[in-house]
Amino acid sequence: MANHKSSKKAIRSSAKKRLMNRYQHVTTRNMVKRLRTTTDHAMAVELFKTVSSALDKLAKRNIIHKNKASNNKSKLARLVNGLKTASA
């Protein structure tokens, strides 16, 4: 158990940060899943913009690694471009 005032505060603040990071991570994962199940190209393009932005934010805040964010964005971009050729 923490004995100092500062360590008690650090425990409280880290718990809040952990909850917020988990919320943002799960929300982004759900957006990625929704994008992967989309079959409409126009809708996929709009979703891709928000998903790539969310992935960049997670990488900027060190919630996920920057290479994981770019890897996910690359795969999703290929998926969205594949929808364009499939529907045309």
QUIKA-V534175 format. One record per residue. N is the residue number from 1. RES is the residue in one small letter. SS is DSSP state (a for helix, b for strand, c for the rest). OMEGA is omega in radians with two decimals (* if undefined). Layout:
BEGIN
n/res/ss/omega
N/RES/SS/OMEGA
N/RES/SS/OMEGA
END
This chain:
BEGIN
n/res/ss/omega
1/m/c/-3.11
2/a/c/-3.12
3/n/c/-3.07
4/h/c/-3.13
5/k/a/-3.10
6/s/a/-3.14
7/s/a/3.06
8/k/a/3.12
9/k/a/3.12
10/a/a/3.11
11/i/a/3.12
12/r/a/-3.07
13/s/a/3.12
14/s/a/3.08
15/a/a/3.10
16/k/a/-3.13
17/k/a/3.13
18/r/a/3.13
19/l/a/-3.13
20/m/a/3.12
21/n/a/3.12
22/r/a/3.11
23/y/a/-3.13
24/q/a/-3.13
25/h/a/-3.13
26/v/a/3.13
27/t/a/3.13
28/t/a/3.10
29/r/a/3.12
30/n/a/3.09
31/m/a/3.12
32/v/a/3.13
33/k/a/-3.14
34/r/a/3.12
35/l/a/-3.12
36/r/a/-3.12
37/t/a/-3.12
38/t/c/3.09
39/t/c/3.13
40/d/c/-3.06
41/h/a/-3.10
42/a/a/3.11
43/m/a/3.13
44/a/a/3.13
45/v/a/3.12
46/e/a/3.11
47/l/a/-3.12
48/f/a/3.11
49/k/a/-3.12
50/t/a/-3.13
51/v/a/-3.13
52/s/a/3.07
53/s/a/3.14
54/a/a/3.10
55/l/a/3.10
56/d/a/3.13
57/k/a/3.11
58/l/a/3.13
59/a/a/-3.13
60/k/a/-3.12
61/r/c/3.12
62/n/c/3.04
63/i/c/2.98
64/i/c/-3.14
65/h/c/-3.08
66/k/a/3.11
67/n/a/3.08
68/k/a/3.12
69/a/a/-3.12
70/s/a/3.09
71/n/a/3.10
72/n/a/-3.14
73/k/a/3.13
74/s/a/3.14
75/k/a/-3.14
76/l/a/3.11
77/a/a/3.09
78/r/a/3.12
79/l/a/-3.12
80/v/a/3.12
81/n/a/3.08
82/g/a/3.09
83/l/a/-3.13
84/k/a/-3.11
85/t/a/-3.13
86/a/a/-3.10
87/s/a/-3.09
88/a/c/*
END
